[in-house]
Amino acid sequence: MSRLRSLSPIEYAWRLIAGLLLAASAFALADPATAAPPEVRTPAEVRTDPAQFVVVAVANPVTGRPAAVGGTAHGYGTTTNYRISATAASLIRDIARKHSLTLVSEWPIEQLQMHCVLFRIPPGTTREAVIEKLLTDKRVLIAQPLNEFESATGSPVFDDPYARLQANVRALDVAEAHHISRGTGIRVAIIDTGVDTSHPDLAGRTQLTRNYIDDDTEGFRNDRHGTQVAGLIAASANNGIGIVGVAPDVKLLAYKACWQPSASSAGRCNSFTVAQALADALTARAQVINLSLVGPSDPLLEALIAKAVGAGVIVVGAVSSDPRFGFPAKLPHVLAVAEAETSANDDKDVLRAPARDILTLVPNGHYDFASGSSLATAQVSGVVALLLARDQKIGFDRMRQLLEQTTERHDTTRGPFLSVNACEALARVVRGAVCAQPVQ
């Protein structure tokens, strides 16, 4: 039998310190911005043949102690202890059996009190026919195609760029804006491909990363599109290298919901991956959500966007040149952003920022030029963060009004274009702030 002994004052002090450190660690890990549910991966077959899958959601209003997840196929959980209820699990099994569907992946969406399932349709049928039958079932809240989305970008430009290196920064009046705000502490969620978080202009800036596509950490950092977007929003300022982001002091939340088949191709996403990212961004209390992607109408994603808007999140979305792609820009209370250089400058519901020949970050510590409304969207997200850092009570209506009223015309050798002005918008929010007149 071991003997008990009293602790010396020094031993007691060390144990007390250790206990306090453990308690502090527990509180830190409980922060929703750092602790999140495990990602639900996207099977390769879903990426290569999306027409064979449908997305279904049923009610999952868990009350009291939730049921164990043992009845589900994958056992995905969340840090909020939200799980699929026994009723919802039974319902999913019955729906699958009735319609000869094969469960591929599933995920409870706490924000919507729904359980979301990805089903493979049976051979010899079409997803349209399956969805039509599912929608006649009153137990089904959502039945839709597994829609595809793509990054709203253009082709990279490799001509001699030096005369235009800071053209977008000048148009947005970023240098003057940084005398008033640098976006300090604002949480900006980037739902895109992966991001090179170790890039010298981003190192130490990303608060959280999530990957719904695969377990490839190196591939996450080698993704081009998300790195381009992150660079325009948050590249470090005054560090003696590279470029400056619109809001260099924000906290980035990087969600890989899209993948790039090659470095030169557009990013691809689907309903299931983007839905996970949106829900996790809400859990992490994102204040701005950047969606530099476009796609068709999608009931599941639209419900999550509505939830975000209701929570006061500012959602910024890219405008597509394809009229079939209304997501996300045509949704109510989404800041729609298009290229400043396009000719359709008479659309009063669309904000604009430079999008042609924009210097930004690319993986492995490099820089390159790119074009597309993805880039315009990213820059407007940065301006939104600048404004929120000075007044977090700015709602959607006031935010859009500020950006619309301070949009300016710029005459260039390529022709005139319109662009939001970050400094002028800030001057309307911060009493006494003054913007210097730009040099023509």
Protein Blocks (a to p, Z undefined) as FASTA:
>chain_A
ZZdddddfklmmmmmmmmmmmmmmmmmmmpmklgccddddddfklmmmmmlpccdddddd
dehjaddfklpmnopacfklpacdfklmmmmmmmmmmnopacfbdcddfknopacddddd
dehiafklmmmmmmmpmkbmbdcdddddddddddddfbdfklmmmmmmmmnommmmmmmo
goioiacddddddddfkbfklgokambdcdfkbmcfklmmmpmklmmmmmmmmgcehklp
ajadfblmbccddddfbdcfbfkbccdddfklmmmmmmmmmmnopabdcdfbdddddfkl
mmmmmmmmmnopacdddddfblklmbfklpghiacdddfkbmklmbmkbccddfehpacd
dehhiacddedjklmmmmmmmmmmmmmmmomkbcfklmmmmmmmmpccdddfkbpcdddd
fklmmmmmmghiacddddZZ
